[in-house]
Amino acid sequence: MNSTVYDSFLFRDLFGTPRMREVFSDTGYVKRIVRTEIALAHAQARVGVIPRQAADAIADKADLTRLDRDRLQRETANVGYPVLPIVTQLAEQCGDSGGYLHWGATTQDIMDTATMLQCADGLALIAGDLDRLRVTLRRLAENHIDTVTAGRTHLQHALPVTFGYRCAVWVSALDRHAERLTQVQQRALMVQFGGAAGTLASLGEGPSGLATRAALAEELGLRDPAITWHVARDGLAEIVGLLAAIGASIGKIGADVAIMCSSEFGELAEPFAPGRGASSTMPQKRNPISSELMVAAAKLLRDKSSTMLDAMMQDFERATGPWHLEWATVPEAFLLASSSLSQADFALSGLEVNAERMRHNLDLTGGLIVAEAVMMTLAPVLGRQEAHHVVYEACRRAIESHTDLASVLLGNSRIVDELGTDKIEQLCDPRGYLGSAHTMTRSVIAERDVRK
């Protein structure tokens, strides 16, 4: 029986992706535990801690597919952790060499390392999806660099922008996340091997312990930390925090797109697919489902990041409870981030942009959106405060008389004397008041490869 949206056959593809579920599935986790135990045996054979013959036998005989899953479930529920039940069965498979399994390790060594292997694979998936989304957004920015639309602040018309500029702002945040992603992969993906209290005492006072840890890190492609991080959980907190930040940036895009898809705006539409976004009672409905899921993922990811900050507060050399928070939080964070990116890719790669409706909406306020352009042109002559007062009054008259700003300005002899009719008409064209929007958009478009 499925009990959450993450494993529900109804909802799971709305709150995760098949590839990410495989990484964080029970099978995926146990596979990485087995991989870690085999890698540990190889590493210890390399540095002379256990016989090479034993390590080879462990690698040859330890078989994930032969594990008794029902037995694992029962024993994990009893022990509280899965490692001892797994090691017990693996040791039985390996015969006499099984006595060298898990040598000098503790449960958390293996579980943390397996989690880091999951995170490594999960972050690789996130990186690929993020890069594809950035390409899609750059294409949108480039295609609509001249598509003038209303810039909005507090949901009111502010100044003209272009839709390409808006897309470039979106992708600029994702570019920075791509940089952060590269950094977190290098910094946070650490091997864990410290023994019962993190001191590697079980391998003696010589170099064997540290040499084993370094060899294990090399075997698994993880970073070898300077010191055991059993209770220093900043790495995992940083990973989940970054997933939450990526989700929030995508959620911002989803919120913008959803509003622009509304009937009153009509500026965008998510790609058409038969039945997608349909209502059970209103045949005309075409709801922005992907955008809604992007917003939902952002809100859920915020809580995951908050939980990981709680999980950082671990007592002494082994936590009494906070560690368990990670078991639920890390997989769900990766699933939500993968869902957010997948939904964004669908919505934005086939996004329908209605440039005519954007221009229609831009003109709804009769040119008031360029009032600042008129004011800033008058300011050197009248002074900024007086120019503001004069244009403010012109805007008030335009609103009250239900006419356009240009007509009111042309009816004001003082303004006509200062600017002339041609200049007034020029200033009232939104295409002429875009500042550096084009330059900044081109700059973002040009930065095609931020991840190094």
C-alpha positions as CSV (number, residue, x, y, z in Angstrom):
1,M,0.0,0.0,0.0
2,N,1.3,3.4,-0.9
3,S,0.9,6.2,1.7
4,T,2.7,9.3,0.4
5,V,2.8,11.3,-2.9
6,Y,6.3,10.1,-3.4
7,D,5.5,6.5,-3.7
8,S,1.8,6.8,-4.8
9,F,1.1,5.3,-8.2
10,L,-1.2,8.2,-8.7
11,F,1.0,11.1,-7.7
12,R,4.6,10.0,-7.8
13,D,5.4,11.4,-11.3
14,L,4.1,14.8,-10.1
15,F,6.4,14.8,-7.1
16,G,9.5,13.1,-8.5
17,T,10.9,11.4,-11.6
18,P,11.5,7.7,-12.3
19,R,15.3,8.2,-12.6
20,M,15.5,9.9,-9.2
21,R,13.2,7.4,-7.6
22,E,15.6,4.6,-8.7
23,V,18.5,6.4,-7.1
24,F,16.7,6.8,-3.8
25,S,14.8,3.5,-3.8
26,D,15.3,0.8,-1.3
27,T,17.1,-1.2,-3.9
28,G,19.3,1.7,-4.8
29,Y,20.2,2.4,-1.2
30,V,21.0,-1.3,-0.4
31,K,23.0,-1.5,-3.6
32,R,25.2,1.4,-2.5
33,I,25.6,-0.1,1.0
34,V,26.8,-3.3,-0.6
35,R,29.1,-1.3,-2.9
36,T,30.5,0.5,0.1
37,E,31.3,-2.7,2.0
38,I,33.0,-4.2,-1.1
39,A,35.0,-0.9,-1.6
40,L,36.0,-0.9,2.1
41,A,37.4,-4.4,1.7
42,H,39.3,-3.4,-1.4
43,A,40.7,-0.3,0.3
44,Q,41.8,-2.2,3.4
45,A,43.4,-4.9,1.3
46,R,45.3,-2.1,-0.6
47,V,46.8,-0.7,2.7
48,G,47.4,-4.2,4.3
49,V,44.6,-4.2,6.9
50,I,42.9,-7.3,5.6
51,P,44.2,-10.1,3.3
52,R,43.9,-9.5,-0.4
53,Q,42.4,-12.9,-0.8
54,A,39.6,-12.0,1.6
55,A,38.8,-8.8,-0.3
56,D,38.7,-10.6,-3.6
57,A,36.4,-13.2,-2.2
58,I,34.1,-10.5,-0.8
59,A,34.0,-8.7,-4.1
60,D,33.2,-12.0,-5.9
61,K,30.6,-13.4,-3.6
62,A,28.7,-10.5,-2.0
63,D,25.6,-10.5,-4.1
64,L,22.8,-7.9,-3.7
65,T,20.3,-10.1,-5.6
66,R,20.7,-12.9,-3.1
67,L,19.7,-10.8,-0.1
68,D,16.5,-12.0,1.6
69,R,14.4,-8.8,1.5
70,D,11.8,-10.0,4.0
71,R,14.5,-11.0,6.5
72,L,16.2,-7.6,6.0
73,Q,12.9,-5.8,6.7
74,R,12.2,-7.7,9.9
75,E,15.8,-7.4,11.2
76,T,16.0,-3.7,10.3
77,A,12.8,-3.0,12.2
78,N,14.3,-4.8,15.2
79,V,17.8,-3.4,15.1
80,G,16.8,0.1,14.0
81,Y,19.4,0.3,11.2
82,P,19.8,-1.8,8.0
83,V,23.6,-2.2,8.0
84,L,24.0,-5.1,10.5
85,P,21.2,-7.2,8.8
86,I,22.8,-6.6,5.4
87,V,26.4,-7.3,6.7
88,T,25.1,-10.5,8.4
89,Q,23.7,-11.9,5.1
90,L,26.7,-10.8,3.0
91,A,29.0,-12.5,5.5
92,E,27.0,-15.7,5.1
93,Q,27.4,-15.4,1.4
94,C,31.2,-14.9,1.6
95,G,32.0,-17.9,3.9
96,D,35.3,-17.5,5.9
97,S,36.2,-14.3,4.1
98,G,33.0,-12.8,5.5
99,G,34.8,-12.3,8.8
100,Y,36.7,-9.4,7.2
101,L,33.5,-7.6,6.1
102,H,32.8,-4.2,7.7
103,W,36.3,-4.3,9.4
104,G,36.7,-1.4,11.8
105,A,33.6,0.3,10.5
106,T,30.5,1.4,12.3
107,T,26.9,1.5,11.0
108,Q,26.9,5.2,10.4
109,D,30.1,5.0,8.3
110,I,28.4,2.8,5.8
111,M,25.0,4.5,5.8
112,D,26.5,8.0,5.4
113,T,28.8,6.9,2.6
114,A,25.9,5.1,0.8
115,T,23.8,8.3,1.2
116,M,26.7,10.3,-0.3
117,L,26.8,8.0,-3.2
118,Q,23.1,8.5,-3.7
119,C,23.6,12.3,-3.5
120,A,26.4,12.1,-6.0
121,D,24.2,10.3,-8.5
122,G,21.2,12.5,-7.6
123,L,23.2,15.7,-8.1
124,A,24.5,14.5,-11.5
125,L,20.8,14.1,-12.6
126,I,20.0,17.5,-11.2
127,A,22.9,19.1,-13.0
128,G,21.9,17.6,-16.3
129,D,18.3,18.7,-15.9
130,L,19.4,22.2,-14.8
131,D,21.6,22.6,-17.8
132,R,18.8,21.6,-20.2
133,L,16.5,24.1,-18.6
134,R,19.1,26.8,-18.9
135,V,19.4,26.1,-22.6
136,T,15.6,26.3,-23.0
137,L,15.4,29.6,-21.1
138,R,18.2,31.1,-23.2
139,R,16.4,30.2,-26.3
140,L,13.3,31.9,-25.0
141,A,15.3,35.0,-24.0
142,E,16.9,35.2,-27.4
143,N,13.6,34.7,-29.3
144,H,11.8,37.4,-27.4
145,I,14.5,39.9,-26.8
146,D,12.4,42.5,-28.6
147,T,9.0,41.3,-27.4
148,V,7.9,44.3,-25.3
149,T,5.7,43.6,-22.3
150,A,4.6,45.3,-19.2
151,G,7.0,45.2,-16.3
152,R,5.0,44.8,-13.1
153,T,5.7,45.7,-9.5
154,H,3.2,45.0,-6.8
155,L,1.2,43.4,-9.7
156,Q,0.8,46.9,-11.2
157,H,2.2,48.2,-14.4
158,A,5.6,49.7,-13.7
159,L,7.8,50.2,-16.7
160,P,8.2,48.5,-20.1
161,V,10.5,45.4,-20.2
162,T,10.8,42.7,-22.8
163,F,9.7,39.1,-22.3
164,G,13.3,38.1,-23.3
165,Y,14.6,40.3,-20.4
166,R,12.3,38.5,-18.0
167,C,13.5,35.1,-19.2
168,A,17.1,36.3,-18.9
169,V,16.5,37.2,-15.2
170,W,15.1,33.8,-14.7
171,V,18.0,32.0,-16.2
172,S,20.6,34.2,-14.5
173,A,19.6,32.7,-11.1
174,L,19.8,29.2,-12.5
175,D,23.3,30.0,-13.9
176,R,24.4,30.9,-10.4
177,H,22.8,27.7,-9.1
178,A,24.8,25.8,-11.6
179,E,28.0,27.3,-10.2
180,R,26.9,26.5,-6.7
181,L,26.1,22.9,-7.8
182,T,29.6,22.4,-9.1
183,Q,31.0,23.8,-5.9
184,V,28.8,21.6,-3.6
185,Q,29.7,18.5,-5.6
186,Q,33.4,19.2,-4.9
187,R,32.9,20.2,-1.3
188,A,30.2,18.2,0.3
189,L,30.4,14.7,-1.3
190,M,32.6,13.2,1.3
191,V,33.4,9.6,2.3
192,Q,32.5,8.6,5.9
193,F,34.8,6.3,7.8
194,G,35.6,6.9,11.4
195,G,34.6,3.9,13.5
196,A,32.5,4.0,16.6
197,A,33.3,7.5,17.8
198,G,35.0,8.8,14.7
199,T,38.6,8.4,15.9
200,L,39.4,5.2,13.9
201,A,40.6,3.6,17.1
202,S,39.6,0.2,15.9
203,L,42.4,0.3,13.3
204,G,45.1,1.3,15.9
205,E,47.2,4.4,16.3
206,G,49.3,4.0,13.1
207,P,48.5,5.2,9.6
208,S,46.2,2.3,8.7
209,G,42.9,4.1,9.6
210,L,43.6,7.3,7.6
211,A,45.1,5.3,4.8
212,T,42.0,3.1,4.6
213,R,39.7,6.2,4.6
214,A,41.8,7.8,1.7
215,A,41.7,4.5,-0.2
216,L,38.0,4.1,0.3
217,A,37.4,7.7,-0.9
218,E,39.4,6.9,-4.0
219,E,37.5,3.6,-4.6
220,L,34.2,5.4,-4.5
221,G,35.1,8.7,-6.1
222,L,34.3,10.8,-3.0
223,R,36.3,13.4,-1.2
224,D,38.5,12.4,1.7
225,P,37.8,14.8,4.5
226,A,40.3,16.0,7.0
227,I,38.3,14.7,9.9
228,T,35.3,12.5,10.6
229,W,32.0,14.3,10.0
230,H,29.6,12.0,11.9
231,V,28.1,14.9,13.8
232,A,29.1,17.8,11.5
233,R,26.3,17.6,9.0
234,D,26.8,20.8,7.1
235,G,27.6,19.0,3.9
236,L,24.2,17.3,3.6
237,A,22.5,20.5,4.9
238,E,24.2,22.5,2.1
239,I,23.1,20.0,-0.5
240,V,19.5,20.1,0.5
241,G,19.7,23.9,1.0
242,L,20.9,24.2,-2.6
243,L,18.1,21.9,-3.9
244,A,15.6,24.2,-2.0
245,A,17.2,27.3,-3.5
246,I,17.0,25.8,-7.0
247,G,13.4,24.9,-6.3
248,A,12.6,28.4,-5.1
249,S,14.0,30.0,-8.3
250,I,12.0,27.6,-10.4
251,G,9.0,28.3,-8.2
252,K,9.4,32.0,-9.0
253,I,9.3,31.1,-12.7
254,G,6.2,29.0,-12.1
255,A,4.4,31.8,-10.3
256,D,5.2,34.3,-13.1
257,V,4.1,31.9,-15.8
258,A,0.9,30.9,-14.0
259,I,-0.2,34.5,-13.6
260,M,0.6,35.3,-17.2
261,C,-1.5,32.2,-18.2
262,S,-4.5,33.6,-16.4
263,S,-7.5,34.6,-18.6
264,E,-7.1,38.3,-17.8
265,F,-3.5,38.3,-18.9
266,G,-3.6,35.7,-21.7
267,E,0.1,36.3,-22.4
268,L,1.4,32.7,-22.0
269,A,0.0,29.2,-22.2
270,E,1.7,26.0,-21.2
271,P,2.1,23.4,-24.0
272,F,-1.1,21.8,-25.2
273,A,-1.6,18.1,-24.5
274,P,-5.0,16.5,-24.7
275,G,-6.7,16.5,-21.3
276,R,-3.8,18.2,-19.5
277,G,-5.0,20.8,-17.0
278,A,-8.6,19.8,-17.8
279,S,-11.5,20.3,-15.4
280,S,-14.0,17.6,-14.6
281,T,-16.9,20.1,-14.9
282,M,-15.6,23.1,-17.0
283,P,-14.7,22.0,-20.6
284,Q,-13.0,25.3,-21.4
285,K,-10.3,25.0,-18.6
286,R,-6.6,24.6,-19.4
287,N,-4.9,25.0,-16.1
288,P,-1.2,25.7,-15.8
289,I,-0.5,22.3,-14.1
290,S,3.3,22.3,-14.4
291,S,3.6,25.8,-13.1
292,E,1.4,24.9,-10.1
293,L,3.7,21.9,-9.4
294,M,6.8,24.1,-9.6
295,V,5.3,26.4,-7.0
296,A,4.3,23.5,-4.8
297,A,7.7,21.9,-5.0
298,A,9.3,25.2,-4.0
299,K,7.2,25.4,-0.9
300,L,7.8,21.8,0.1
301,L,11.6,22.1,-0.5
302,R,11.7,25.1,1.9
303,D,10.6,22.8,4.7
304,K,13.2,20.2,3.7
305,S,15.9,22.7,4.1
306,S,14.6,23.8,7.4
307,T,14.5,20.2,8.7
308,M,18.1,19.7,7.6
309,L,19.1,22.7,9.7
310,D,17.5,21.1,12.7
311,A,19.3,17.9,11.9
312,M,22.7,19.7,12.1
313,M,22.3,20.1,15.9
314,Q,23.7,16.7,16.9
315,D,24.9,15.9,20.4
316,F,28.5,14.9,21.0
317,E,29.9,12.0,18.8
318,R,26.6,10.3,17.9
319,A,23.2,12.0,17.7
320,T,20.1,10.9,19.6
321,G,17.5,11.5,16.9
322,P,18.5,14.2,14.5
323,W,20.3,11.8,12.2
324,H,17.0,10.0,11.5
325,L,15.5,13.3,10.1
326,E,17.9,13.0,7.2
327,W,16.6,9.5,6.2
328,A,13.2,11.0,5.3
329,T,14.3,14.4,4.2
330,V,17.2,13.9,1.8
331,P,15.4,11.5,-0.6
332,E,12.3,13.7,-0.6
333,A,14.3,16.8,-1.3
334,F,15.9,15.1,-4.4
335,L,12.6,13.9,-5.6
336,L,11.0,17.3,-5.3
337,A,13.9,19.0,-7.0
338,S,13.8,16.5,-9.9
339,S,10.0,17.0,-10.2
340,S,10.4,20.8,-10.3
341,L,13.0,20.6,-13.1
342,S,11.0,18.1,-15.0
343,Q,7.8,20.2,-14.9
344,A,9.8,23.3,-15.8
345,D,11.3,21.6,-18.8
346,F,7.9,20.6,-20.0
347,A,6.2,24.0,-19.5
348,L,9.0,26.1,-20.9
349,S,10.3,24.0,-23.8
350,G,6.9,24.3,-25.5
351,L,5.7,27.5,-23.9
352,E,3.2,29.4,-26.1
353,V,4.0,33.2,-26.1
354,N,1.3,35.6,-27.2
355,A,3.2,38.7,-28.1
356,E,0.1,40.5,-29.4
357,R,-1.6,40.0,-26.1
358,M,1.5,41.3,-24.3
359,R,1.3,44.5,-26.4
360,H,-2.4,44.8,-25.8
361,N,-1.9,44.5,-22.1
362,L,0.9,47.0,-22.2
363,D,-1.4,49.6,-23.7
364,L,-4.2,49.0,-21.2
365,T,-3.2,52.0,-19.1
366,G,-3.1,54.4,-22.1
367,G,0.7,55.0,-21.9
368,L,0.9,55.6,-18.2
369,I,3.6,52.9,-18.1
370,V,6.0,55.4,-19.7
371,A,5.2,58.3,-17.3
372,E,8.7,58.0,-15.8
373,A,10.2,58.5,-19.2
374,V,8.4,61.9,-19.6
375,M,9.3,62.9,-16.0
376,M,13.0,62.1,-16.4
377,T,13.1,64.1,-19.7
378,L,11.4,67.1,-18.0
379,A,13.5,66.9,-14.9
380,P,16.7,68.6,-16.2
381,V,14.5,71.6,-17.2
382,L,11.9,71.8,-14.5
383,G,13.8,70.1,-11.7
384,R,12.9,66.6,-10.6
385,Q,10.3,67.4,-8.0
386,E,8.4,69.8,-10.3
387,A,8.7,67.4,-13.2
388,H,7.2,64.7,-11.0
389,H,4.3,67.0,-10.0
390,V,3.6,68.0,-13.5
391,V,3.5,64.4,-14.9
392,Y,1.6,63.1,-11.8
393,E,-1.1,65.6,-12.6
394,A,-1.1,64.6,-16.2
395,C,-1.5,61.0,-15.2
396,R,-4.4,61.9,-12.9
397,R,-6.2,63.7,-15.7
398,A,-5.6,60.8,-18.1
399,I,-7.1,58.3,-15.5
400,E,-10.1,60.5,-14.7
401,S,-10.9,61.4,-18.3
402,H,-10.3,57.8,-19.5
403,T,-7.9,59.0,-22.2
404,D,-4.3,58.3,-23.0
405,L,-1.3,60.0,-21.5
406,A,0.0,61.3,-24.8
407,S,-3.3,63.3,-25.4
408,V,-3.1,64.9,-22.0
409,L,0.5,65.8,-22.5
410,L,-0.1,67.3,-25.9
411,G,-2.9,69.3,-24.4
412,N,-0.5,70.9,-21.8
413,S,1.1,73.9,-23.5
414,R,3.9,74.1,-20.9
415,I,4.9,70.5,-21.6
416,V,4.6,71.0,-25.4
417,D,6.7,74.1,-25.2
418,E,9.5,72.3,-23.3
419,L,9.4,69.0,-25.3
420,G,7.6,69.5,-28.6
421,T,5.0,67.2,-30.0
422,D,7.4,64.8,-31.7
423,K,9.3,64.3,-28.5
424,I,6.1,63.6,-26.6
425,E,5.0,61.0,-29.0
426,Q,8.4,59.4,-29.0
427,L,8.5,59.3,-25.2
428,C,5.1,57.7,-25.1
429,D,6.3,54.7,-27.2
430,P,7.2,51.9,-24.7
431,R,9.8,50.5,-27.1
432,G,11.9,53.6,-26.5
433,Y,12.1,53.2,-22.7
434,L,13.8,49.9,-22.2
435,G,17.1,51.2,-20.7
436,S,19.8,48.5,-20.7
437,A,17.3,45.6,-21.0
438,H,18.6,44.5,-24.4
439,T,22.3,44.7,-23.3
440,M,21.8,42.8,-20.1
441,T,19.7,40.1,-21.9
442,R,22.4,39.6,-24.5
443,S,25.0,39.4,-21.8
444,V,23.1,36.6,-20.1
445,I,22.4,34.8,-23.4
446,A,26.1,34.8,-24.1
447,E,27.1,33.1,-20.9
448,R,26.2,29.6,-22.2
449,D,28.6,27.5,-20.1
450,V,28.8,28.6,-16.5
451,R,29.5,25.1,-15.1
452,K,33.2,24.2,-15.4
